[in-house]
């Protein structure tokens, strides 16, 4: 018997975006989508929920336009709802061709949330599938809360799957929606269904609430699951989803006798870093495969030159994941050198974007002698994260800090063409800067959001002259959002992050 080919579906852009405070811009979504399909080579991507917002619609349209030209349109999927065709119309306008229809996989959800009988639910699903088919849209089905359904209302789940076996459905997707399954249950539940319907395609969708997602994925595969849903860095609601990097490494190292997958593990790390920067969600230093510290013991040691018989090596060599080499970049870097580094990160930028990134590297190189490949995702994120019209510009400022005196700041700021000059004191230089900015915006009768989190980091392996990225979380009465600033000076990077916030508020 030959190896089973397992489909990998990445849902970072849909389920992963449900991570608290994360919202990718349309340009970020397109960049990640290209990277996932062209470089990481996942089989499919789920990119959005239908009907969410105008911004989401535009992001989907950008991706489907690109995918249609590059023959990826059948690999791009959208979460839809049983809503009498509203989601399907949304998909048609957005140019998407594959729907992942959300249905109720437990009697508990069906009875208490929808207040419908199984037959009523099945009838509406059948109507949706027929409508999708008429509009040349392929249908996959999510059985929401399937894991609890198998525990508490198995007869309903089996009746549901029997019904779906008669429909024009390509895949049936089995989510552990609340992340409650044990590995043993994951195996037993998938095996029971797969034994009954060996010719149907079943995807397994794990959540990580008990830190069991990778174990559950392994057991689901052993039981016969045909596909997996994963997210980069394990992003997702609550404790997140099954993480892409760990799962791929586990499948390749422990299950490759029976299973084959297409994912290119060489670019797992670069994808991880880009998503980290676009999302603002930090990768823990000890996170398997992609964490900053997980290959520390092999730093500076070449596997073929170790004279102690590689005592500290395992199969998890950093070279597998593109983590060995670094290339210096600085003020003398030309476009070709930067393009080479971008290619190694699996990134494609247009000429205008490369020009902007080159200019930023030259500016930073004047302040910091060496810019490394590890710095590049930070720089790209900083340069390309300006989808707003620049209506606010911090023109100039003086920051003073003297022993025994309160820090003070004088700021000149342009707000919609009008220049304001303000002076203020504060508990620190940045606090004084913020107080001065608030004084200027009071004159414009604009209230600024509250600062609720302030995080500073430098790229791994950097020294005291490192680039510094400041990520600030802001809160308005109705939402939270993050902005980032990048500079070799910590206070300046915070000011740049604040300038982005001011433009978002004004726009």
C-alpha positions in Angstrom: 0.0 0.0 0.0 1.4 3.4 -1.1 1.8 6.5 1.0 -1.3 8.6 1.7 -1.1 12.2 0.4 -2.4 14.5 3.2 -3.8 18.0 2.3 -2.6 20.9 4.4 -5.0 23.8 4.6 -3.7 27.0 6.3 -6.3 29.1 8.0 -4.1 31.8 9.5 -5.9 34.6 7.5 -9.3 33.4 8.8 -9.2 31.5 12.0 -5.8 32.8 13.0 -7.0 36.4 12.6 -9.4 35.7 15.5 -6.4 36.0 17.8 -7.3 38.9 20.2 -6.3 42.3 18.7 -5.0 40.9 15.4 -6.3 42.4 12.2 -4.3 42.1 9.0 -4.5 44.8 6.4 -5.5 43.9 2.8 -1.9 44.3 1.6 -0.6 42.1 4.5 -3.2 39.4 3.7 -2.2 39.3 0.0 1.5 39.1 1.0 0.9 36.2 3.4 -1.4 34.4 0.9 1.3 34.5 -1.8 3.9 33.3 0.6 1.7 30.4 1.8 0.8 29.1 -1.7 4.0 29.9 -3.7 6.8 29.3 -1.1 5.4 27.2 1.8 3.3 25.3 -0.8 0.3 24.5 1.4 -2.5 22.8 -0.6 -5.2 25.4 0.3 -5.7 28.6 2.3 -8.8 29.8 4.1 -8.6 33.6 3.9 -11.7 35.2 5.4 -15.3 34.9 6.6 -17.9 36.2 4.2 -19.9 39.3 5.1 -17.5 40.6 7.7 -16.5 44.1 6.5 -15.7 46.2 3.5 -12.0 45.9 4.3 -12.3 42.1 4.4 -14.1 42.1 1.1 -11.3 44.2 -0.5 -8.7 41.8 0.9 -10.5 38.8 -0.5 -10.9 40.5 -3.9 -7.2 41.3 -4.0 -6.2 37.7 -3.3 -8.7 36.2 -5.7 -7.6 38.5 -8.5 -4.0 37.4 -8.0 -5.0 33.7 -7.5 -7.1 33.7 -10.7 -4.1 34.9 -12.8 -1.6 32.4 -11.2 -3.9 29.4 -11.2 -4.5 29.2 -7.5 -8.2 30.2 -7.4 -9.3 26.6 -6.5 -7.0 26.7 -3.5 -8.5 29.9 -2.0 -11.4 29.3 0.4 -13.9 31.5 2.3 -15.9 30.6 5.4 -19.6 31.0 4.7 -22.9 30.7 6.5 -26.3 29.1 6.0 -28.0 32.4 5.2 -30.3 31.9 2.2 -27.5 32.8 -0.3 -26.2 36.0 1.2 -22.7 34.5 1.7 -22.7 33.1 -1.8 -23.5 36.5 -3.4 -20.7 38.0 -1.3 -18.4 35.3 -2.7 -19.5 35.9 -6.3 -18.7 39.6 -5.9 -15.4 38.9 -4.3 -14.4 36.4 -7.0 -14.0 33.3 -4.7 -14.7 29.8 -5.9 -14.6 27.6 -2.8 -16.9 27.9 0.2 -16.4 26.4 3.6 -19.9 26.3 4.9 -20.3 26.5 8.6 -23.0 24.1 9.9 -23.9 22.7 13.3 -21.9 19.5 14.2 -23.6 19.0 17.6 -27.2 18.7 18.6 -26.5 21.0 21.4 -25.5 23.9 19.1 -28.4 23.1 16.7 -31.0 23.0 19.4 -29.9 26.0 21.5 -28.3 28.3 18.9 -30.4 27.7 15.8 -33.5 26.3 17.5 -34.1 24.0 14.6 -34.6 20.3 14.0 -31.9 18.3 12.1 -34.2 17.9 9.1 -34.8 21.7 8.9 -31.0 22.3 9.1 -30.2 19.6 6.5 -32.8 21.1 4.1 -31.3 24.6 4.3 -27.8 23.1 3.8 -29.0 21.2 0.7 -30.5 24.4 -0.7 -27.2 26.2 -0.1 -25.1 23.5 -1.8 -27.4 23.5 -4.8 -27.2 27.3 -5.1 -23.4 27.2 -4.8 -23.2 24.5 -7.5 -25.4 26.6 -9.9 -22.9 29.4 -9.4 -19.8 27.1 -10.0 -18.8 27.4 -6.3 -17.3 24.2 -4.7 -18.6 23.3 -1.2 -16.7 22.0 1.8 -18.7 21.6 5.1 -17.6 22.5 8.6 -19.3 20.6 11.4 -19.0 23.2 14.1 -18.6 21.7 17.6 -18.1 18.2 16.0 -16.0 17.0 18.9 -18.7 17.6 21.5 -21.2 16.3 19.0 -19.4 12.9 18.9 -19.3 12.9 22.7 -22.9 13.9 23.4 -25.0 13.4 20.3 -23.2 10.8 18.1 -26.4 9.6 16.4 -27.0 13.2 15.2 -23.5 13.5 13.8 -23.7 10.2 12.0 -27.1 11.0 10.6 -25.6 14.4 9.4 -22.6 12.7 7.7 -24.9 10.2 6.1 -27.0 13.1 4.6 -23.8 14.8 3.4 -22.6 11.7 1.7 -25.6 12.2 -0.7 -24.6 15.8 -1.5 -22.2 17.6 -3.8 -19.6 18.2 -1.1 -15.9 17.9 -1.7 -14.7 17.8 1.9 -16.2 17.3 5.3 -14.3 19.2 8.0 -14.2 18.0 11.6 -13.3 20.7 14.1 -12.5 20.3 17.7 -14.0 23.8 18.1 -13.4 24.2 21.8 -10.1 22.3 21.9 -11.5 19.6 24.3 -10.4 16.4 22.7 -7.8 13.9 24.1 -5.5 12.1 21.6 -7.4 8.8 22.3 -10.8 10.5 21.4 -9.3 12.1 18.3 -8.3 8.7 17.1 -11.5 6.9 18.0 -13.9 9.6 16.6 -12.1 10.0 13.3 -11.6 6.3 12.9 -15.3 5.5 13.5 -16.4 8.0 10.8 -13.6 7.0 8.3 -14.5 3.3 8.7 -18.1 4.1 7.8 -17.3 6.4 4.9 -13.8 5.4 3.6 -14.3 7.2 0.3 -15.3 10.6 1.7 -12.6 13.2 2.4 -12.4 14.3 6.0 -10.3 17.2 7.3 -9.3 17.5 11.0 -9.2 20.9 12.6 -7.6 21.0 16.1 -7.5 23.8 18.7 -4.8 23.9 21.4 -6.7 24.7 24.7 -5.1 21.8 26.6 -1.8 22.0 24.6 -2.8 18.8 22.9 -3.3 20.0 19.3 -0.2 18.4 17.8 -0.9 15.1 19.6 -4.5 15.1 18.5 -3.4 15.8 14.9 -1.1 12.8 15.0 -3.9 10.5 16.2 -6.4 11.9 13.7 -3.9 11.1 10.9 -3.3 7.6 12.2 -7.1 7.1 12.2 -7.3 8.0 8.5 -7.9 11.8 8.3 -7.3 13.1 4.8 -6.4 16.7 5.6 -5.3 19.0 8.4 -6.1 22.7 9.2 -3.2 24.5 10.7 -2.1 28.1 11.4 1.3 29.9 11.3 2.6 30.2 14.9 -0.5 28.4 16.1 -2.5 31.7 15.9 -6.2 31.5 16.6 -8.9 32.2 19.2 -8.1 31.5 22.9 -5.0 29.2 23.0 -4.9 29.1 19.2 -5.0 26.3 16.6 -2.6 23.5 15.8 0.7 25.2 14.8 2.0 24.8 11.3 5.7 24.4 12.0 5.5 21.8 14.8 2.9 19.7 13.0 4.9 19.6 9.7 8.1 18.6 11.6 6.2 15.8 13.5 4.6 14.4 10.3 7.9 14.5 8.4 9.9 12.9 11.2 7.5 10.4 12.8 4.8 9.6 10.1 6.7 9.8 6.8 6.6 6.0 6.3 2.8 6.2 5.7 2.1 9.9 4.8 3.4 12.4 2.3 2.8 16.2 2.5 3.8 19.0 0.0 4.7 21.7 2.5 8.2 23.1 2.1 9.6 23.1 5.6 12.6 25.2 4.5 10.5 28.4 4.6 8.5 27.6 7.8 10.7 30.0 9.8 10.6 33.0 7.4 6.8 32.6 7.1 6.6 32.5 10.8 8.6 35.7 11.3 6.6 37.6 8.7 3.3 36.7 10.3 4.8 37.6 13.7 5.6 41.1 12.4 2.4 41.6 10.6 0.3 40.4 13.5 2.2 41.9 16.3 1.9 38.6 18.2 5.3 37.7 19.5 6.7 34.1 19.0 7.7 32.8 22.5 11.5 32.3 22.5 11.1 28.6 23.4 8.4 27.8 20.8 9.4 24.6 18.9 10.9 25.0 15.4 10.4 28.8 15.1 11.3 30.2 18.6 14.5 32.4 18.9 16.2 30.0 21.4 15.3 26.5 20.2 18.5 26.0 18.2 20.8 28.0 20.5 23.0 25.0 21.5 24.1 24.5 17.9 25.1 28.1 17.3 28.4 28.3 15.4 28.7 24.5 15.1 28.6 22.8 11.7 27.0 19.4 11.7 29.7 17.9 9.4 32.6 19.4 11.4 31.5 18.4 15.0 34.3 16.3 16.4 32.2 15.0 19.3 30.0 12.8 17.1 27.1 15.4 17.1 26.2 14.6 20.7 23.8 17.5 20.9 22.1 17.1 17.5 18.7 15.6 16.8 16.8 15.3 13.5 15.6 18.9 14.2 18.6 20.6 12.5 18.2 24.3 12.0 19.2 24.0 8.3 16.0 22.1 7.6 14.0 25.2 8.5 16.2 27.8 6.8 17.7 29.0 10.1 21.5 28.7 9.6 22.9 31.5 7.5 22.7 35.3 8.0 23.7 37.9 5.5 24.8 41.3 6.4 22.9 44.3 4.9 23.9 47.9 5.4 24.3 51.3 3.8 26.4 49.9 1.0 23.7 47.3 0.0 22.5 47.4 -3.6 19.1 46.4 -4.9 20.4 43.0 -6.1 21.8 42.1 -2.6 18.5 43.0 -1.0 16.5 41.0 -3.6 18.7 37.9 -2.8 17.9 38.2 0.9 14.2 38.7 0.2 14.2 35.5 -2.0 15.8 33.6 0.9 12.9 34.8 3.1 10.5 33.7 0.4 9.3 37.2 -0.2 8.4 39.0 -3.5 8.2 42.7 -3.5 7.6 45.0 -6.5 10.2 47.5 -7.7 8.6 50.4 -5.8 8.5 48.4 -2.5 12.1 47.2 -3.0 13.1 50.8 -3.5 11.4 51.8 -0.3 13.0 48.9 1.6 16.5 49.7 0.1 16.1 53.4 1.2 15.2 52.4 4.7 18.1 50.0 5.0 20.5 52.8 3.8 19.0 55.1 6.5 19.3 52.5 9.2 22.8 51.5 8.0 23.9 55.1 8.7 22.9 54.6 12.4 23.7 50.9 12.8 26.7 49.4 11.0 25.2 46.0 10.3 21.7 45.2 9.3 21.1 41.4 9.2 18.6 39.2 7.4 16.8 38.8 10.7 16.1 42.6 10.6 14.4 42.4 7.1 10.9 41.3 8.2 10.9 44.2 10.7 12.0 46.7 8.0 9.4 45.4 5.5 6.7 45.5 8.0 7.6 49.1 8.9 7.9 50.3 5.4 4.8 48.7 3.9 2.6 49.2 6.9 1.4 52.6 5.7 -1.9 52.0 3.9 -3.3 55.3 5.3 -3.0 58.8 3.8 -0.4 60.7 5.8 -2.3 63.6 7.3 -0.3 63.9 10.5 3.5 64.4 10.5 5.7 64.9 13.5 7.9 67.6 12.1 10.5 68.0 14.8 11.0 67.5 18.5 13.4 68.1 21.4 13.5 65.6 24.2 15.2 66.6 27.4 16.1 64.4 30.4 18.2 65.8 33.2 18.9 64.5 36.7 16.6 65.9 39.3 14.3 67.6 36.7 11.1 66.2 35.1 11.6 65.1 31.4 10.1 67.6 29.0 9.4 67.7 25.2 8.8 70.4 22.7 7.1 69.1 19.6 6.3 70.6 16.2 3.5 68.6 14.5 1.5 69.1 11.3 -2.1 68.0 11.5 -4.0 68.2 8.2 -1.8 71.0 6.9 -1.9 73.0 10.2 1.3 73.3 12.3 1.2 73.2 16.1 4.1 73.7 18.5 3.6 72.4 22.0 5.7 71.9 25.2 4.9 69.4 28.0 6.4 67.6 30.9 5.9 63.9 31.8 7.2 61.0 33.9 9.5 60.0 31.1 10.6 61.3 27.7 7.8 59.4 25.8 5.2 60.4 28.4 6.2 64.0 28.0 6.0 63.6 24.2 2.5 62.1 24.5 1.4 65.0 26.7 2.6 67.5 24.1 0.8 65.6 21.3 -2.4 65.5 23.4 -2.2 69.3 23.8 -2.0 69.8 20.0 -5.0 67.5 19.4 -7.1 69.2 22.0 -7.0 72.2 19.8 -8.4 70.0 17.0 -11.1 68.8 19.4 -9.8 65.2 18.9 -9.4 62.7 21.8 -6.6 60.3 21.5 -6.9 56.6 22.4 -5.5 55.2 25.6 -2.1 53.4 25.5 -2.7 50.0 27.1 0.4 48.1 26.2 4.0 49.0 25.2 6.4 46.3 24.0 9.9 46.8 22.8 12.0 44.1 21.1 15.1 43.7 19.0 15.8 41.1 16.3 17.4 37.9 17.6 21.2 37.9 17.7 21.4 41.7 17.7 23.7 43.8 20.0 23.3 47.0 21.9 23.3 49.0 18.6 20.3 46.9 17.4 17.3 48.0 15.5 14.5 48.5 18.0 10.9 47.8 17.3 8.2 49.3 19.5 4.7 47.8 19.4 2.0 49.9 21.1 -1.5 48.7 21.7 -4.1 51.5 21.7 -7.7 51.4 23.0 -10.6 53.5 21.8 -14.2 53.1 23.2 -15.0 50.5 20.5 -11.8 48.7 19.5 -8.1 47.9 20.2 -5.4 48.2 17.6 -1.6 48.0 17.4 1.0 50.2 15.7 4.7 49.6 15.2 7.7 51.8 14.9 11.3 50.9 13.9 14.5 52.8 14.7 17.9 52.3 16.3 16.7 54.6 19.1 13.9 53.2 21.4 12.2 56.5 22.1 12.2 57.4 18.4 10.7 54.0 17.4 7.9 54.7 20.0 7.3 58.1 18.4 7.1 56.5 14.9 4.5 54.0 16.2 2.6 56.9 17.7 2.7 58.9 14.4 1.1 55.9 12.7 -1.6 55.8 15.4 -2.3 59.5 14.9 -2.7 59.0 11.1 -5.1 56.1 11.7 -7.2 58.2 14.1 -7.3 61.2 11.8 -8.2 59.0 8.7 
